[in-house]
Structure formats: structure tokens, C-alpha cells
Amino acid sequence: MTPLPFPLDITEEADADIEEIGLYFARQAPDVEERFYLAFNKTICRLASSPDLGECCRFRNPKTKGMRVWQVDGFSNYLVFYRSKDNMLQILRVIHGARNYETIFNNE
């Protein structure tokens, strides 16, 4: 991964999301799995350089305050939910856009 302009924190939930997506692609088409990981890393580098790129999310859960969302480069169905705080990029979740992510965040 390219060095980031500030620290990165990937939550346990996001790490599990990324692993689950990778396993899905590994079963479907192994070459896509590698492309996804590369695209995810590229996306994270882009967000770290410009954390205000993503659209602000407005969910009822107060824990989501300051959260933004951005698509994984080349995998527009996959959304990175993140927060930039105190010079740190925190990756909260990586979720397929077809899922009801509002319910996911409001129930956490």
C-alpha cells in the first residue's frame, strides 16, 4: 500500500467486511479478488489524501456523526463508510450498496 498522509484505523467490522468480500470474489473469480484488494487500497489512499471527498451520511444513530461514504474505485457497488478525525482516517464498514446499510448503522 502507498504510504498514507496520516494514520489509518480499520475497525474490526470493516476488516471482517473486507475479508468477506475477498472470500466472495475468491470463490467467484480469483483474479477479481486481487483487483478488489488493489482497488480498495487505492480508494483508501485517495480518501486519506482528500478525506472530504465522500458524501456525509445522516443516520439516526449518533455514533455515525461525521461519517462519510465513498465508492471503491472500479467496484462502485461497494461502499466505504469512514470518518476523518484528529488526523486519522477511520474505516468503519465496507458494504455492498444493495444492502440496507441505513438499518445496519441504526442498529449498531
Wavefront OBJ file of the C-alpha trace (Angstrom):
o trace
v 0.000 0.000 0.000
v 1.157 3.536 -0.729
v 2.178 5.472 2.400
v -0.757 7.439 3.765
v -0.623 11.112 4.757
v -1.930 10.202 8.211
v -2.709 7.078 10.274
v -5.347 4.562 9.278
v -7.706 2.740 11.637
v -9.743 -0.124 10.198
v -12.429 -1.250 12.638
v -12.995 -4.934 13.328
v -16.306 -4.693 11.475
v -14.675 -3.177 8.396
v -11.877 -5.755 8.496
v -14.484 -8.537 8.595
v -16.379 -6.862 5.712
v -13.229 -6.707 3.574
v -12.386 -10.335 4.323
v -15.937 -11.451 3.476
v -15.874 -9.554 0.166
v -12.467 -11.029 -0.680
v -13.695 -14.554 0.037
v -16.755 -13.974 -2.126
v -14.586 -12.867 -5.051
v -12.111 -15.717 -4.458
v -14.949 -18.208 -4.947
v -16.339 -16.391 -7.981
v -13.170 -15.308 -9.812
v -9.754 -15.204 -8.064
v -8.413 -12.501 -10.383
v -11.267 -10.232 -9.285
v -10.333 -10.789 -5.635
v -6.863 -9.336 -6.217
v -8.271 -6.451 -8.264
v -10.699 -5.664 -5.442
v -7.923 -5.515 -2.823
v -5.825 -3.261 -5.067
v -8.830 -1.029 -5.767
v -9.678 -0.853 -2.064
v -6.106 0.194 -1.229
v -6.197 2.830 -3.979
v -9.504 4.143 -2.619
v -8.143 4.358 0.929
v -5.098 6.289 -0.273
v -7.366 8.683 -2.154
v -9.592 9.208 0.893
v -6.593 9.723 3.152
v -5.340 12.443 0.802
v -8.782 14.071 0.466
v -10.980 12.928 3.353
v -13.795 15.331 2.443
v -14.436 13.548 -0.874
v -17.219 11.374 0.450
v -20.804 12.372 0.948
v -21.900 12.987 4.541
v -24.145 10.267 5.954
v -27.096 11.164 8.089
v -28.379 8.252 10.097
v -30.317 8.312 13.367
v -27.554 6.587 15.321
v -25.419 9.307 16.991
v -22.363 7.018 16.648
v -22.400 7.764 12.920
v -21.820 11.502 13.393
v -19.188 12.731 10.943
v -19.361 9.564 8.858
v -18.910 9.772 5.100
v -19.331 7.306 2.248
v -17.341 6.742 -0.960
v -17.340 4.023 -3.620
v -14.437 1.604 -4.018
v -12.662 2.589 -7.257
v -13.774 0.256 -10.038
v -16.219 -1.548 -7.724
v -18.959 1.041 -7.443
v -21.353 -1.379 -5.738
v -19.055 -1.464 -2.706
v -19.181 1.491 -0.356
v -16.551 2.571 2.146
v -18.041 4.188 5.233
v -15.395 6.211 7.005
v -14.662 9.098 9.312
v -11.742 11.505 9.376
v -10.943 12.687 12.864
v -7.863 14.072 14.589
v -5.634 13.405 11.555
v -6.741 9.780 11.345
v -8.792 8.021 8.692
v -11.111 5.508 10.348
v -12.685 2.896 8.093
v -15.960 1.907 9.759
v -17.529 -0.532 7.283
v -17.262 -1.704 3.661
v -20.732 -2.707 2.492
v -22.376 -3.682 -0.782
v -24.691 -0.889 -1.872
v -27.648 -3.265 -2.265
v -27.670 -3.958 1.460
v -29.823 -1.852 3.756
v -26.870 -0.030 5.287
v -29.082 2.555 6.992
v -30.602 -0.248 9.065
v -27.134 -1.691 9.718
v -25.864 1.600 11.146
v -29.030 2.471 13.023
v -28.956 -0.915 14.786
v -25.293 -0.817 15.825
l 1 2 3 4 5 6 7 8 9 10 11 12 13 14 15 16 17 18 19 20 21 22 23 24 25 26 27 28 29 30 31 32 33 34 35 36 37 38 39 40 41 42 43 44 45 46 47 48 49 50 51 52 53 54 55 56 57 58 59 60 61 62 63 64 65 66 67 68 69 70 71 72 73 74 75 76 77 78 79 80 81 82 83 84 85 86 87 88 89 90 91 92 93 94 95 96 97 98 99 100 101 102 103 104 105 106 107 108
